[in-house]
Amino acid sequence: QVQLVESGGGLVQPGGSLRLSCVASGSILSIYDMGWYRQAPGQERELVAFITRGGTSNYADSAKGRFTISRDNAKNTVFLQMNSLKPEDTAAYYCNVRGELISTHHVTFNSWGQGTQVTVSS
């Protein structure tokens, strides 16, 4: 009932930048938190950053000072601006959105995107 479409991944040289986007669509009444996670081969999925509806953000230590998460509530979209990228940032990046569905009852959702690959290499 909720679809997430991510874009913006790709190959970039160390020190470069990328901007990821994730658009949520479907029977959405409201969105609470929006976040980005990443998973490198052979490793567990880890939180990169999340942002609340009110705009409060939180970052993993590895992302602080280099990444910026933002959201456009009117467009149900979350962004991740990644600067000063390092080879260790190479991973599949997943969008995660939590919110409430349009329903006669209180129904919440917790949806994941399909992932977008970020590769940092010279």
Backbone as CSV, one residue per row, in Angstrom:
resi,resn,N_x,N_y,N_z,CA_x,CA_y,CA_z,C_x,C_y,C_z
1,GLN,0.817,-1.205,0.000,0.000,0.000,0.000,0.850,1.254,0.000
2,VAL,2.122,1.117,0.348,3.063,2.230,0.293,4.241,1.798,-0.564
3,GLN,4.563,2.624,-1.531,5.695,2.349,-2.403,6.756,3.419,-2.193
4,LEU,7.994,2.986,-2.165,9.132,3.894,-2.047,9.995,3.737,-3.289
5,VAL,10.329,4.850,-3.907,11.188,4.831,-5.088,12.412,5.679,-4.799
6,GLU,13.569,5.025,-4.815,14.832,5.693,-4.534,15.547,6.019,-5.837
7,SER,16.360,7.047,-5.789,17.190,7.400,-6.940,18.403,8.169,-6.459
8,GLY,19.383,8.289,-7.339,20.529,9.118,-7.045,21.822,8.383,-6.774
9,GLY,21.780,7.073,-6.681,23.011,6.334,-6.447,23.895,6.312,-7.678
10,GLY,25.103,5.778,-7.512,26.007,5.684,-8.646,27.434,5.514,-8.210
11,LEU,28.324,5.689,-9.178,29.766,5.587,-8.952,30.352,6.983,-8.831
12,VAL,31.125,7.189,-7.780,31.732,8.495,-7.553,33.144,8.301,-7.019
13,GLN,34.004,9.237,-7.320,35.379,9.163,-6.815,35.441,9.603,-5.363
14,PRO,36.432,9.138,-4.633,36.612,9.608,-3.245,36.654,11.132,-3.191
15,GLY,35.968,11.691,-2.207,35.872,13.136,-2.082,34.697,13.736,-2.820
16,GLY,34.019,12.938,-3.630,32.898,13.430,-4.403,31.607,13.466,-3.614
17,SER,30.542,13.829,-4.308,29.233,13.987,-3.682,28.156,13.263,-4.479
18,LEU,27.126,12.854,-3.747,25.926,12.302,-4.349,24.726,12.757,-3.543
19,ARG,23.583,12.841,-4.198,22.347,13.180,-3.514,21.317,12.084,-3.793
20,LEU,20.904,11.411,-2.737,19.887,10.376,-2.855,18.505,10.969,-2.587
21,SER,17.521,10.435,-3.298,16.137,10.851,-3.101,15.263,9.622,-2.918
22,CYS,14.189,9.786,-2.169,13.240,8.700,-1.958,11.843,9.314,-1.869
23,VAL,10.987,8.872,-2.782,9.616,9.372,-2.815,8.663,8.277,-2.357
24,ALA,7.809,8.617,-1.422,6.804,7.679,-0.914,5.455,7.992,-1.538
25,SER,4.755,6.935,-1.940,3.431,7.116,-2.517,2.512,5.985,-2.078
26,GLY,1.205,6.214,-2.217,0.240,5.205,-1.813,-0.804,5.808,-0.896
27,SER,-1.422,4.949,-0.135,-2.518,5.374,0.745,-1.965,5.921,2.064
28,ILE,-1.282,7.036,1.947,-0.578,7.619,3.091,-1.388,8.741,3.711
29,LEU,-1.660,8.617,4.983,-2.328,9.697,5.712,-1.280,10.681,6.240
30,SER,-0.261,10.149,6.855,0.812,11.007,7.352,2.093,10.193,7.463
31,ILE,3.207,10.892,7.437,4.517,10.250,7.573,5.170,10.726,8.853
32,TYR,5.661,9.817,9.634,6.370,10.152,10.863,7.852,10.339,10.540
33,ASP,8.629,9.311,10.757,10.067,9.384,10.520,10.418,8.923,9.113
34,MET,11.475,9.503,8.562,12.035,9.070,7.292,13.530,8.892,7.503
35,GLY,14.078,7.833,6.956,15.487,7.586,7.222,16.192,6.879,6.088
36,TRP,17.499,6.850,6.219,18.354,6.141,5.276,19.213,5.141,6.052
37,TYR,19.293,3.938,5.518,20.144,2.892,6.048,21.074,2.441,4.926
38,ARG,22.116,1.737,5.279,22.990,1.183,4.255,23.472,-0.193,4.677
39,GLN,23.803,-0.974,3.656,24.290,-2.322,3.898,25.386,-2.655,2.897
40,ALA,26.560,-2.897,3.412,27.692,-3.319,2.587,27.718,-4.844,2.526
41,PRO,28.324,-5.406,1.497,28.376,-6.869,1.374,28.968,-7.521,2.619
42,GLY,28.269,-8.518,3.136,28.753,-9.256,4.293,28.556,-8.549,5.617
43,GLN,27.908,-7.401,5.583,27.691,-6.645,6.814,26.198,-6.455,7.072
44,GLU,25.882,-6.120,8.313,24.487,-5.871,8.669,24.058,-4.480,8.191
45,ARG,22.768,-4.340,7.998,22.224,-3.039,7.634,22.371,-2.095,8.828
46,GLU,22.796,-0.864,8.553,23.013,0.097,9.627,22.340,1.423,9.296
47,LEU,21.945,2.111,10.367,21.335,3.424,10.199,22.384,4.435,9.767
48,VAL,22.023,5.259,8.795,22.880,6.368,8.375,22.348,7.671,8.983
49,ALA,21.061,7.912,8.799,20.446,9.137,9.313,18.940,8.989,9.273
50,PHE,18.251,9.702,10.174,16.803,9.774,10.077,16.360,11.170,10.458
51,ILE,15.125,11.493,10.049,14.579,12.820,10.312,13.110,12.681,10.662
52,THR,12.695,13.398,11.690,11.303,13.352,12.117,10.462,14.317,11.279
53,ARG,9.154,14.216,11.453,8.270,15.090,10.702,8.544,16.558,11.028
54,GLY,8.935,16.787,12.262,9.210,18.159,12.686,10.574,18.669,12.250
55,GLY,11.374,17.779,11.657,12.666,18.214,11.134,13.858,17.904,12.015
56,THR,13.634,17.225,13.126,14.762,16.836,13.964,15.497,15.665,13.315
57,SER,16.805,15.791,13.186,17.586,14.762,12.506,18.608,14.131,13.445
58,ASN,19.007,12.931,13.092,20.004,12.204,13.859,20.885,11.451,12.875
59,TYR,22.178,11.375,13.166,23.132,10.784,12.238,23.998,9.746,12.930
60,ALA,24.401,8.748,12.157,25.441,7.847,12.618,26.743,8.636,12.706
61,ASP,27.627,8.194,13.587,28.902,8.909,13.754,29.649,8.999,12.420
62,SER,29.550,7.967,11.601,30.264,7.936,10.325,29.735,8.965,9.337
63,ALA,28.519,9.451,9.567,27.888,10.384,8.639,27.958,11.842,9.104
64,LYS,28.206,12.026,10.375,28.196,13.386,10.923,29.235,14.276,10.237
65,GLY,28.781,15.463,9.861,29.680,16.423,9.238,29.857,16.253,7.749
66,ARG,29.393,15.111,7.214,29.540,14.878,5.777,28.192,14.711,5.065
67,PHE,27.237,14.117,5.767,25.929,13.848,5.170,24.876,14.767,5.781
68,THR,23.888,15.114,4.980,22.767,15.919,5.459,21.456,15.304,4.977
69,ILE,20.584,15.013,5.928,19.270,14.487,5.578,18.252,15.623,5.634
70,SER,17.324,15.610,4.693,16.269,16.616,4.665,15.011,15.970,4.083
71,ARG,13.900,16.663,4.227,12.650,16.097,3.710,11.729,17.199,3.216
72,ASP,10.882,16.838,2.277,9.857,17.725,1.762,8.526,17.063,2.107
73,ASN,7.894,17.528,3.153,6.668,16.888,3.626,5.546,16.972,2.591
74,ALA,5.497,18.039,1.839,4.432,18.202,0.845,4.552,17.174,-0.277
75,LYS,5.781,16.698,-0.511,6.012,15.752,-1.598,6.362,14.357,-1.097
76,ASN,6.240,14.135,0.219,6.557,12.822,0.802,7.931,12.324,0.337
77,THR,8.883,13.199,0.376,10.213,12.901,-0.156,11.280,13.156,0.897
78,VAL,12.253,12.268,0.933,13.406,12.444,1.805,14.665,12.417,0.952
79,PHE,15.628,13.247,1.336,16.878,13.366,0.605,18.048,13.036,1.531
80,LEU,19.132,12.598,0.924,20.386,12.432,1.660,21.500,13.017,0.802
81,GLN,21.999,14.156,1.223,23.138,14.783,0.550,24.409,14.222,1.162
82,MET,25.218,13.587,0.343,26.446,12.963,0.822,27.640,13.655,0.202
83,ASN,28.465,14.250,1.031,29.672,14.946,0.587,30.904,14.244,1.137
84,SER,32.029,14.569,0.572,33.314,14.010,1.017,33.232,12.487,1.142
85,LEU,32.727,11.864,0.127,32.512,10.422,0.169,33.830,9.660,0.242
86,LYS,33.788,8.548,0.962,34.947,7.703,1.170,34.659,6.301,0.635
87,PRO,35.687,5.550,0.308,35.458,4.180,-0.154,34.623,3.352,0.827
88,GLU,34.779,3.610,2.113,34.014,2.850,3.111,32.541,3.216,3.134
89,ASP,32.144,4.232,2.376,30.718,4.552,2.240,30.044,3.676,1.184
90,THR,30.826,2.886,0.483,30.275,2.008,-0.542,29.301,1.015,0.067
91,ALA,28.077,1.008,-0.437,27.036,0.144,0.099,25.759,0.329,-0.709
92,ALA,24.800,-0.544,-0.468,23.446,-0.310,-0.948,22.733,0.546,0.090
93,TYR,22.122,1.616,-0.356,21.443,2.542,0.550,19.926,2.337,0.425
94,TYR,19.284,2.197,1.583,17.853,1.912,1.626,17.104,3.041,2.347
95,CYS,16.019,3.434,1.740,15.120,4.398,2.347,14.134,3.658,3.258
96,ASN,13.825,4.250,4.393,12.837,3.688,5.320,11.861,4.792,5.739
97,VAL,10.591,4.478,5.648,9.565,5.465,5.980,8.527,4.830,6.911
98,ARG,8.211,5.525,7.978,7.166,5.080,8.916,6.060,6.113,8.963
99,GLY,4.845,5.643,9.004,3.740,6.578,9.048,2.417,5.899,9.280
100,GLU,1.356,6.555,8.848,-0.003,6.065,9.066,-0.738,6.020,7.725
101,LEU,-1.500,4.951,7.526,-2.253,4.770,6.300,-3.624,5.428,6.394
102,ILE,-4.175,5.740,5.248,-5.561,6.192,5.174,-6.445,4.982,5.466
103,SER,-7.198,5.053,6.547,-7.998,3.908,6.970,-9.040,4.371,7.972
104,THR,-10.074,3.554,8.122,-11.075,3.848,9.157,-10.535,3.502,10.530
105,HIS,-9.431,2.748,10.560,-8.769,2.406,11.821,-7.374,3.029,11.809
106,HIS,-6.756,3.023,12.967,-5.382,3.525,13.066,-4.435,2.439,12.592
107,VAL,-3.936,2.586,11.371,-3.056,1.591,10.784,-1.734,2.251,10.421
108,THR,-0.675,1.741,10.998,0.632,2.314,10.705,1.377,1.444,9.697
109,PHE,2.395,2.009,9.097,3.216,1.255,8.161,4.693,1.532,8.426
110,ASN,5.521,0.613,7.997,6.972,0.726,8.093,7.513,0.124,6.796
111,SER,7.846,0.969,5.837,8.186,0.511,4.489,9.641,0.771,4.142
112,TRP,10.144,-0.101,3.274,11.531,-0.008,2.813,11.567,0.144,1.300
113,GLY,12.533,0.901,0.829,12.778,0.997,-0.588,13.571,-0.202,-1.089
114,GLN,13.759,-0.247,-2.400,14.435,-1.394,-3.009,15.960,-1.286,-2.928
115,GLY,16.446,-0.128,-2.565,17.886,0.072,-2.432,18.493,0.715,-3.660
116,THR,19.459,1.565,-3.444,20.217,2.174,-4.538,21.707,2.047,-4.195
117,GLN,22.469,1.617,-5.165,23.889,1.329,-4.922,24.728,2.601,-4.992
118,VAL,25.560,2.765,-4.000,26.558,3.840,-3.984,27.934,3.186,-3.949
119,THR,28.753,3.519,-4.924,30.101,2.977,-5.004,31.079,4.130,-5.056
120,VAL,31.995,4.142,-4.105,33.007,5.190,-4.031,34.362,4.556,-4.354
121,SER,34.897,4.916,-5.498,36.129,4.285,-5.958,36.816,5.171,-6.982
122,SER,38.137,5.106,-6.987,38.899,5.837,-7.994,39.193,4.948,-9.194
